[in-house]
Amino acid sequence: MIMSNFEQTLSIIKPDAVERNLDNEIKELFKNKGFKIVKEKKIQIDKTEAESFYKIHETKPFYNDLCEYLSSGPIIVMILEKNNAVLANRDLMGATNPKDAIEGTIRKKYGISIDKNSVHGSDSLENAKIEIDFFFKD
């Protein structure tokens, strides 16, 4: 019997990419890599919501800037689905700092800086569940 590692992960197209109208291009990159976009919505969150979302980083020096940035403009939140979705999404996004990202990754192609790196993706299955629930409470 073949075991499937079918997973869901959260992806966010961040304000810098939405502002530059890159959302459809980025969605196409996901689809071309075999991801199914299960749900998506364009929203704007306030700083308090961003602080709650990024709570895991609250002790880090970049926390406040991260929250300011995520709440600075519209974002597109998506549930992506595929085998090994969390890892596959992390590979497609590339390194947090676009300068360190390899060619062909979203952050290498579209990222402006370590803060304005165009996309967010869950870093583990457990965080994917938490993050999906954060934006898609049914």
Steps between C-alpha positions, in 0.01 A plus 500: 500500500635843407479752780411851399629803686215719381518821701360848520708807572432871529647744255478878521574731211632797695421872453805575281399234245128590507590867452706407192211284363709182515227285656392324179861434397577354843183285494606366160839402644321299770270332246793419270668323794192284553336689785124523514367829640219371720384835636618857461393846601634853481486673836663775700585429861572754771816510711335316792405212270853495355643490855275206579594320177876550552485435879757221453756773414410750774838473677697564182638845413316513165156423652362855502617576144356169381159581651505857365582368157242219484228747600623774260283398204281230350624141510378183333473198727476157341472139604729297275470125467743242363719208605751630756348848460686664789847405376412548132373852575812586703716382207299706250508813719878493549712650776350775717758745367448529122878555458558148640215336306582276207396576141147397416360559850224753566711711734795511256268606221277749685642572846623853566664452840509267799180672624329550165558148374159467328376175660449318829460127540443276800821347636350176635184291479391606848551869418320451168191380690522795743553753220223359281260515796611858568383622157236243408293438812183346359 
